[in-house]
Amino acid sequence: MGLLVLTELAHANQDIQKIIAFEGVFERLFSIIEIEGGAEGGIIVADCINLINILIHGNVSNQVPDYIYLRHV
């Protein structure tokens, strides 16, 4: 249920997308995808991929690789 709530919140709000991405959601989503069977997974994997798509599509700040941020720390 939390995955669907995040998807709805992030759908049309770039500020929410940035907050979610900053909290390390990509690592968590990919971990869930792996646990659920990867490409062979079901609806949970599809929901994870959908949220990843929402977070990166049209939001340039979420498309920058982590290593660029790490160089500035």
Protein Blocks (a to p, Z undefined) as FASTA:
>chain_A
ZZmmmmmmmmmmmklmmmmmmnommmmmmmmmmmnopjmmcfklmmmmmmmmmmmgopak
lmpcfklmmmmZZ
